[in-house]
Structure formats: structure tokens, C-alpha cells
């Protein structure tokens, strides 16, 4: 009996470590693509995307549409100011501000940014907010002058100043790291680089990578995700600032990277998820569609959003799961063979 109980315990322990992907919303849902997911609290998430689609979600994955003064524009990013006010960054120089205490909305459309997209945000102390981006056509993968920029507001989005502007570079990402502003710049003439704003107000090149970096994430080690050889043979890449970046086979773009426990998780095009614990890499094809962003779930895993309204929940462990390509993720096929 004791031996049997030990076997049962070992089996349950193995199952508890299983990696799995739970489909919350099909990729063939009537809604447009989800571009971002933001964790507002342990039990509340916001999802936004194409054509202004906007939802609230609880920790169980239940979705509820948000009524707001939508202009039908693509929303690329969600963030909060230090006072808790929610900010949605959209195309055509548009920002939506939501006061959670008063439950009121404010819409700002910045003059001179009508042909630009706000691609990423970073909030600072007080009501400080940094936004980066460039031409809306570049963000939509069309050939145009990038016209990249970084702007800053110190009054919660009422007034703005330009910190960086370059007609030949796209600014994909901006982050505040220990009080230093760091940006990911794509410029084919200078091999793409990370730059930082010094105390004297001048920009300094941090490093150059032969890749276009869409996303960077800082916790312990700075993590990077993007693509390289964009004009000829695109390959998704991921890695750390202090290490050589590696390709993610079978994909052309890596959109997001985050850490949870020992795992570094990267999301890529064509439904690919990569897990890296520093000793080995594991890859799972969970859909045929692009996976754009993720946020931690209460159990330490991630909620993942993607194109065509795709929404998944990933639980971390050791079991491999694969989406059945014929049904686009409605069912799951176990490919665990070891």
C-alpha cells in the first residue's frame, strides 16, 4: 500500500508540472486581432487590438466588452500612470485615458501625429509618460519612411515634448530601467541599436544587434525579441543583451519575451512558443496564427493573445502540447514522446 501511494504521489507530481495550453477564445472568433493584454490586478486584465476592440477579463478567462468612446482605431498598447489612470495607445496619434475612480474617459489626438502610430509606452514617476512609434505604414509592414519618435508628457498626457526624432529610424520599444530611458531603434543603415537618454539630454548607443528588436524586457537580465534579415529571409530571434541572440526555427518574427520563474518565454509568428531555462530550449506550435503579447496568470503561467482574436492560457511545466493544424486550435494533440 505504501508503495502504491508513492506511485500515485509521483504521478500527480508529474502531472502538476505538465505544460499545457488552454484555448479560451478561438482564432476564428468574429472579433479582430488582439494586440496587447495588460494585467491591472491579480483578478483583472484588459485586452485591446485591431479596430479598437477592447475587453476586460477576470483571472478565470471570462471576457466582457468595454464600452468607451471608440474611434475604431487599432489600439497597440495598454499601460497605467502612477495614479492608476489607464492609458490606451492607438494609431493616428490617438490616446484614450480612463479614470478608474470616476469611470470617465478622455480622448486625446495629438496634432502632427495623424499619420503616426503609438507603438509602446513607459510610465515614470508622478504623471510622467513616454511614448514611442513611427509611421503607421511601417507598423503595418508597408514600405515608407519610418519617421520614428519618442515623446514625453509630465502632466498625464495634456502637453508633450519631443525627446527623439529620426525620419530614417523606427522606434519599436521604450522602457525605463533604473531611471534610465532605453529605446529599441530600427535603422537599416546602423544595424539596429538600443539607445539610452543620458542625464545631459543626449542619446548614447548601448549596443548594436543585427536584428530589428520589437520588444525588450528587463528583470535580472535584459531580454530581447525581434527579427533579422527582414528584407530577404526573415527569422525570428530572441535572447539576452549580454549573450548571442538565437533564431526560433519555423517563424519569421518574435513579438514578445517575458520571464516566469526559471523559464524565459518567447512568442512568435505562426503560433510558436519557446521556453528557455538557460540549459535547454523547448518549442511548441500552439496555433497557425501570430502570438503577440502575454501577461502572467495567477498560477505563474501566462495569458497569451494573438491575431484573429486568439486567446490562450499557458500553464508551465514539462508536458508538450501541439495545436491540431486542421482545426486551428479547437482541439489539442499531445506530442509528448519522452
N, C-alpha and C positions, 0 to 999 in steps of 0.2 A: 504493500500500500504506500509506504513512504517513497519507494522508487517511482511509483506511478504518479504521485503528487509532484515529485521533482520534474518528471517529464512534462506534466501539464503546465507547471510554472515556467519551464524553459520555452515551451511552445507559445504561451501567452506573452512572454518577454520578447520573443522573436517577432510576434505579430505586432506588438506595441511599437516596434522600431520600423515597421513597414512604411515605405514611402508610397503615397497614393495621391491620385488626383480626382477630386470630386467635381463633376460638372454641375454648376449652379444654373448657368444660362447657356443655351445652345448658340453656336456661332451663326445659325440661320434664323435668329430672332429678328423681328421686324425692326428693331432699333438699329441706329447707326453704330459705328465703332466706338468703343471706349478707349480714350487716350490716356486717362490718368485715374488713379484711385488714391484717396487721401484718408489717413486714419485720424479722425478728430478726437476720439476717445477709445477706451477699451471696447466699447459696445456700439460705436457709431463710425461709419465710413461714408465718404462721398465719392461718387463716380461721375465722370464727365467725359464728353467727347464730341464726335462729329455732329454738325448741325445743331449744336447746343444741347444735346441730350444730357440730362442731369438727374441723378438718383441719390437717395440716401439708402444705406444698407446697415442692418444690425449684424452682430457677430455670428448669427446663425445663417446669414446669407439671404435674408428676406429683403427684397427691394421695394422702394416706394418712390415714385416720380416726384420731383421737386417743382413746385410752381414758382416761377420767377420771371422777371421782365426780359425774357429771351429775345435776342435779335436774330436767332437762327444761325449764329456763327460757331465755327469749330472752337471748342474750349480745349486748350492744350495742357494747362496745369492748374492745380489747386494748392493753396497754401494758407497760412494764417499769419496775421500780425501778432505782436506780443500781447495786444489787448484782447486777443481771441477772435477778432473780426476775420471772417473768411474772405479770401480773395480768389477769384477765378480769372485766369489769363486767357484771352481769346485772340482770334485773328482780327485784322483791320484796326489795330491799335485799341482794342476794347478790353475793359476791365469791369468785372462785376464784384461789388463789395456787399457782404451780408453781415449785418449787425445781429448777432445771435441773441443778445439780450432784448433788443427792441423788435427783433424779427422784421427788419426793414432792409430793402435792397437799394443800392445806389449804383448807377451805371456811368462809367467814365469812358469817353472816346477821345484819345489824345490826338490833338492836331499835329499833322505832319507824319503820322504813323498809319495812315489809311491803307497803304499797300504793304504793311509790315505785319508780322505775326509775333506775339509774345510767347517765346518758346519755353522759358524756365524762369523761376523766381527764387529769391532767398530773402528771408526776413531778418532784420537786425534788431538792435535794442530800440526801445521806445516804439515809434511808429515808422521806423525805417524799413524800406523795401527796395530791393534791387531786382531788375528785370532785364533779361537779355533776349535776343532774337535776330531777325533779319527779314529779308524779302519773303512774302507769303508764297511766292512761286518756288523758291528754293526749298521751303518746308514741304511743298507738295511735289518734290522731286522733278521740278522743271528747270530748264536752263535759264538762269537770269543772273544779273549782278547780285551778289549776296547782300550787300548793304547792311552789314552787321552792326550791332549797337549794344551798349549797356547803359541803362538809365537808373537813377536813384531818386527816391522820394523820402523825405524826412517827416512828412506830415500825413502819412496814411493814404497817399495817392492823390492829394489835392494839387500839389505842384511837383515838377520834375526837373532834374538836371541831367545832362548827358555826360557820362564818365568815359565812354569809349565809342568811337565810330570809325568804321572802315568799309569803304564801298567794295573791297575785294575779299572780305572775310565774313563768314557766318559765325555767330556766337551761339553755340548749341547749349551751353550749360554755364551756370554761375552758382557758386557756393561760398558761404562764409566759414572759414576754417580757423579757429582760434583767433578770431577778429580780423583775419586777412581774407580779402576778396580774391577768389580764384575763378578763372573763366576758361572754358574749352573753346578754342578758336579753330575754325577750319579755313585754311588758306592754302590752296594747292601750290603756291609759289614758295611757301616757307615750311613745308612738310608738317603742317598742323601742329598746334602747340597749346600748352597750358600757360596762362599768364596770370600774374598777380599784381594787385594795386598796392604800391608802397605808401608809406606814411607821407612822402613828399608829393603824392598825387601822380606819380609816373608809373607806367606799366613795366614789368620785368618778366622776361621769358623764364618760365620754370623748367620746362623740358620740351623736347620735340619728339613726337612719335609719328611713324609713317602711317598714321591712321586718322580717320575722321572720328572724333570722340563725341558720342551723343550724350553720354551720361557719366558722371563720376560720383563716387560715394565715399565718404570718409568716416571711418570708425576703426581705430587701431592702425590699419593700413589703408591708403587711398586706393580705391578700386576704380577701374575704367572699363567702359564698354563702347563699342562702335563698329566701324567697318574700315577696310583698307582696299586699295586698288579699285576705288569706286568707279572709275571711268572704264575699266577694262574687264576685270574678273573680280567682282565684289566678294569679299569674305568677311564673315562676322569675326570680331576679335574681342577678347576680354583679358583682364589681367590686373596687375598691381603697378603702381607708379614705379616702385623700386625693382621691378622684375620685367623680363621679356614678355610681351603680350603673346597670346596663343590664339589660334583660329578655332572656331566652333564649326566642325565639318557639317556640310549639308545646308548651311544657311549663309545669307549674304549680309545680314545686319544684326548686331546685338544691341537691343534697345535699352536694357536696364540691368543693373547689378546691385545686389544687397547681401548683407551677411545676417545669418541667424545661427548662433552657437558656433559649431565648428565648420558649418557649411557657408561657402560663398555661392550664391545662386545667381545665374545669369539667364536672361530671357532673350530669345532671338526670333528672327523671322521663321516662317514655315513651321511654327508650333514647337520649337525646340527649347528645352530647358536643360541647363548644365549645372551640376553640383560639383564643387571643388573643395576638398578639405585640406589641401596642401600636399597630400600624398597621392591622391588619385582623383580622376575626373569621371563623372557618370553623366550620361546624356540620355534624355527621354524625349521622344516625339509625342506630344500630347494633343496635337491638333494639326490641321493643314493651314491654319491662319496665323497671322503675326501676333506675338505676345509683346505688349508694350510696357506695362508697369505692374508693380506689385506692392503690397503692404502687408506687414506682419499680422497674422491672425492671433487670437489669444493663446492658442496652443503652441506658439513658436514657429508655425509654418507660415504660409503666405496665401493671401487672396491675389489672383492674377487676372488682369484684364487684357483684352486684345481686340482685334478687328472683328467686324460683324457682330458686335455686342457680346463677344465671348467673355464668360466669367467662370473661373475655376477656383477651387480651393486645393492647395497643396499641403500635404502633411509629410514632414521629413522623417526619414528612416532608411531602411535598407532594401525595400522591395521595389522592383521596377515595374512600371505600368506603361502601356502604349495605347494611344487612341487608335481605334479602328478607322482607317482612312476612308472606308466606304460609307461610314455613317457620320463622319465629321464630328466625332466625339460624343455621340449619343450613348455609345457603349464603350467599354474598355476591355482591352485584350492584355492578359498577363503574359509578359515575355521573360519572366524570371526563370532562368535556366541554371542558376548556380546556387 
